Structure formats: C-alpha cells, structure tokens
C-alpha cells in the first residue's frame, strides 16, 4: 500500500460542510490531515466537524466564513495559521451552480458569482501562498466544472467564472512552481451533491440520478467520494509531478480532455 504522505499536513477546505467538500474533509481526516472546514451555517458546520472527528479521531476545526467576503477569507486563513502554525493544502471548493441565458442574468448576479467563485479563490490563494512558501511548498486544488472548457448555451454566469478558475489554476501553477507550490483544478461533471438534492423534482432521488445520468457514457452520476479521492491524490506526495492540470471527473461526458 502506498503512503500518501499527508499525516500532519494542514488543509483548508472551503464549502466543507456538505457534498463534495464534506467528503473531501472526511477523506483527508482519515489520511491524518489537520482539517479546517468553512461554510456559512455555523450550527451545521460545527455538527459536521464533530461527526468527522468522531469517525476519524482527527483534528477538525470548523470556522464560519462566507468566502465571497474578503474579511471572512482573511480571518479563515489567519485563524488556521494561528491554530496550526502553517498551511499545506488549500481546496477552493465553495460555489453553487447558476445557469441562465445572457439576457436573464443581472449585473448583481454576475458580480455575486464572480465574488464567490473567482475572487474567493484569488484571495484565498494570495493569502496561503506566502505561508506555503515558508514551509517549502504546498498544494492547491480549485474546483471548477467541465463547462468551463466546453460551455453549453444558457449556462451563465457559472461557465464563465469556472473558466476563469481554470485559467487561474494554470497561471498560478506556472508562477509558483519555483516555490514547490502545485496548483491543479478538478473539472466536475455530474456528481451527487446537495445541490442536486435541492433541485430534485422526483420523490425518489435515485430515480432522479438515473435520469440525470442519461448522457453520461459510463451510465451513472459520480459519487462525492470519487471527487474526494481525486482531490486527496492531487494534494498528496503521490502527485508531486502534477501541476497546472485540469482533470475531468465526469464519466466521459465532456468532449474536451
């Protein structure tokens, strides 16, 4: 069995209380990471942290934060640094899909999506990079979507902001390779998440996922744990020669690699 080299590493996961972020927090905790999860709902966030601690016996710290707000991100990074003395991993996972046609998206909606998905990642990266540099390196994973590569019609503003996330990933990977800071993005296709549960128009969520999976070559919707496994691998010692990559996790759905 290969060791991932994650024991004692300090990880921040934004949007860590549900779905893909929660699954990743659990996976990293099992690998021995000290995990900080953030989300907006304080009670729910603290409850999730307690459950992960009970299951893994890891150090898991919940910090309430709205990552679309600069002061919240600053406090998140500062508090993590104070608690653990450093940061090795950042997973920019927060964000929800917003999809409409050009004429139906207001300036306010555009700005809110930019703040949540682009500026949140920019600000978090800008704050953690100096800390990672002092520690001799680190790893950043930005969650984006396959639509950031091949956007369909009426998928604004998400496809634009996620395309910016892919571009940001490649840019930072080039800039900070010299500091041994790796930056990759996971381009998400159809994966089970709380967002789909909220949108479900079926009494049976499994039936909903079966219908949703119709265009997927592998014939199913992916599991949150599969995303968590990929994110964990990318931040581990087994992936030290991977940076600037935009990896699809979509069951073969995207026409772009």
C-alpha positions in Angstrom: 0.0 0.0 0.0 1.3 3.4 -1.0 1.6 6.1 1.7 0.1 9.5 0.6 2.4 11.5 2.9 -0.5 13.5 4.3 0.0 12.8 8.0 0.1 16.0 10.0 -0.5 18.3 6.9 -2.8 21.2 7.5 -5.7 21.6 5.0 -8.3 24.2 4.4 -11.5 23.2 2.6 -13.9 25.9 1.7 -17.5 24.8 1.3 -16.6 21.9 3.6 -19.9 21.2 5.4 -21.7 19.4 2.6 -21.4 17.3 -0.5 -18.0 17.2 -2.2 -16.3 19.4 0.4 -17.5 17.2 3.3 -16.5 14.0 1.5 -13.0 15.5 0.9 -12.7 16.7 4.5 -13.5 13.2 5.7 -11.0 11.6 3.3 -8.2 13.9 4.3 -9.0 13.4 8.0 -8.7 9.7 7.5 -5.3 10.3 6.0 -4.1 12.1 9.1 -4.5 15.7 8.0 -5.4 18.5 10.3 -8.5 19.8 8.6 -10.2 23.2 8.7 -13.7 23.4 7.1 -15.6 26.6 6.5 -19.2 27.3 5.5 -21.8 30.0 6.2 -24.1 28.0 8.5 -22.4 27.8 11.9 -24.5 25.2 13.6 -24.4 22.8 10.7 -20.7 23.4 10.2 -19.9 22.5 13.8 -22.1 19.5 13.7 -20.3 18.1 10.6 -16.9 18.8 12.2 -18.0 16.8 15.3 -19.1 13.9 13.1 -15.8 13.8 11.2 -13.9 13.9 14.5 -16.0 11.1 15.9 -15.4 8.9 12.8 -11.7 9.6 12.3 -10.3 10.9 15.6 -8.6 13.7 13.5 -8.2 17.3 14.3 -11.1 19.1 12.5 -11.7 22.8 13.1 -14.9 24.5 11.9 -14.6 28.2 11.0 -17.7 30.0 10.0 -17.0 32.1 6.8 -18.7 33.5 3.7 -15.9 33.2 1.2 -17.5 35.7 -1.1 -16.4 38.3 1.5 -12.7 39.3 1.7 -12.6 39.8 5.6 -14.0 36.3 6.1 -11.3 34.7 4.0 -8.6 36.7 5.7 -9.9 35.5 9.1 -10.2 31.9 7.9 -6.6 31.8 6.8 -5.3 33.8 9.8 -7.1 31.6 12.3 -5.9 28.5 10.6 -2.3 29.7 10.7 -2.6 30.7 14.4 -4.1 27.3 15.4 -1.7 25.0 13.4 1.3 27.2 12.7 1.1 26.7 8.9 -1.0 25.7 5.9 0.0 23.0 3.4 -3.2 22.4 1.4 -6.0 24.6 0.1 -9.0 23.2 -1.6 -11.2 26.0 -3.1 -14.4 24.0 -3.2 -17.1 26.6 -2.4 -19.6 27.5 -5.0 -23.0 26.7 -6.4 -24.2 26.5 -10.0 -26.0 29.4 -11.6 -27.2 28.8 -15.1 -29.3 31.1 -17.3 -29.2 32.9 -20.7 -27.3 36.1 -21.2 -30.4 38.4 -21.1 -31.6 36.8 -17.9 -28.5 37.4 -15.8 -28.3 40.7 -14.0 -25.2 42.6 -13.1 -25.8 41.7 -9.5 -25.9 38.0 -10.3 -22.7 38.3 -12.3 -20.9 40.1 -9.5 -22.1 37.7 -6.9 -20.9 34.7 -8.9 -17.5 36.4 -9.5 -17.1 37.1 -5.8 -18.0 33.5 -4.8 -16.1 31.5 -7.5 -13.3 33.7 -8.8 -12.4 36.3 -6.1 -12.8 33.8 -3.3 -10.1 31.6 -4.9 -7.9 34.5 -5.8 -8.0 35.9 -2.2 -7.5 32.6 -0.6 -4.6 31.7 -2.8 -3.0 35.1 -2.3 -3.1 34.6 1.5 -1.9 31.0 1.7 0.9 31.2 -0.9 3.4 33.1 1.4 2.6 30.6 4.2 3.2 27.6 1.9 6.4 29.2 0.6 7.8 29.4 4.1 7.0 25.7 4.6 8.8 24.7 1.5 5.8 24.1 -0.7 2.1 23.2 -0.7 -0.8 22.2 -2.9 -3.9 24.0 -4.1 -6.9 22.4 -5.8 -9.6 24.6 -7.4 -13.0 23.1 -8.0 -14.3 24.0 -11.5 -16.6 22.3 -14.0 -16.3 20.7 -17.4 -18.5 23.6 -18.7 -15.5 25.9 -18.1 -13.8 24.1 -21.0 -16.9 23.4 -23.3 -19.7 25.7 -22.3 -23.3 24.9 -23.3 -25.9 27.5 -24.1 -27.6 29.3 -21.2 -25.1 28.3 -18.5 -24.2 31.8 -17.4 -22.5 33.0 -15.3 -21.1 29.7 -14.0 -19.3 28.6 -17.1 -17.5 31.9 -17.4 -16.4 32.1 -13.8 -15.3 28.4 -13.8 -13.3 29.1 -17.0 -11.6 31.9 -15.1 -10.9 29.3 -12.3 -9.2 27.0 -14.9 -7.1 29.9 -16.2 -6.2 31.0 -12.7 -5.0 27.4 -12.0 -2.7 27.3 -14.9 -1.3 30.8 -14.2 -0.6 30.1 -10.6 0.9 26.7 -11.4 3.4 28.4 -13.7 4.1 31.3 -11.2 4.7 29.2 -8.1 6.3 26.0 -9.4 9.6 27.6 -8.4 8.3 27.6 -4.8 7.2 24.0 -5.0 3.6 25.1 -4.7 1.4 22.9 -7.0 -1.9 24.1 -8.3 -4.5 21.9 -10.1 -8.2 22.0 -10.9 -10.8 19.3 -10.9 -13.4 19.9 -13.6 -16.6 18.4 -12.3 -19.3 16.8 -14.4 -22.4 15.2 -12.9 -21.6 14.2 -9.3 -24.0 13.6 -6.5 -24.3 16.6 -4.2 -26.6 18.6 -2.0 -27.3 21.0 -4.9 -28.9 18.2 -6.9 -30.9 17.0 -3.9 -32.3 20.5 -3.6 -33.2 20.6 -7.3 -34.7 17.1 -7.3 -38.2 17.0 -8.8 -38.6 13.3 -8.1 -39.8 11.6 -4.9 -37.0 9.1 -5.4 -33.6 10.7 -5.5 -32.1 7.6 -7.1 -34.6 7.8 -10.0 -33.6 11.4 -10.4 -30.0 10.5 -10.6 -30.8 7.7 -13.1 -32.4 10.2 -15.4 -29.7 12.7 -14.9 -27.1 10.1 -16.0 -28.7 9.5 -19.4 -26.0 11.4 -21.4 -23.0 10.1 -19.3 -21.0 7.4 -21.2 -20.3 5.5 -18.0 -24.1 5.4 -17.4 -24.2 6.9 -13.9 -23.8 10.0 -11.8 -20.5 10.1 -9.9 -20.1 9.8 -6.1 -18.8 12.6 -3.9 -16.3 10.1 -2.6 -14.8 9.8 -6.1 -14.1 13.5 -6.1 -12.7 13.3 -2.6 -10.3 10.5 -3.7 -9.1 12.6 -6.7 -8.6 15.7 -4.6 -6.7 13.7 -1.9 -4.4 12.2 -4.5 -3.7 15.6 -6.1 -2.6 17.1 -2.8 -0.6 14.0 -1.8 3.1 13.1 -2.2 2.0 10.6 -4.9 1.2 13.6 -7.2 4.3 15.8 -6.8 4.9 15.9 -10.5 1.4 17.1 -11.4 0.7 20.8 -11.6 -1.3 23.1 -13.9 -3.6 20.2 -14.7 -7.4 20.5 -15.4 -8.7 17.0 -14.7 -12.2 16.0 -15.7 -14.2 13.9 -13.3 -17.3 13.3 -15.5 -17.7 9.7 -16.6 -16.6 10.7 -20.1 -19.3 13.3 -20.5 -17.1 16.2 -21.7 -16.0 16.5 -25.3 -12.8 18.1 -24.1 -10.0 16.5 -22.2 
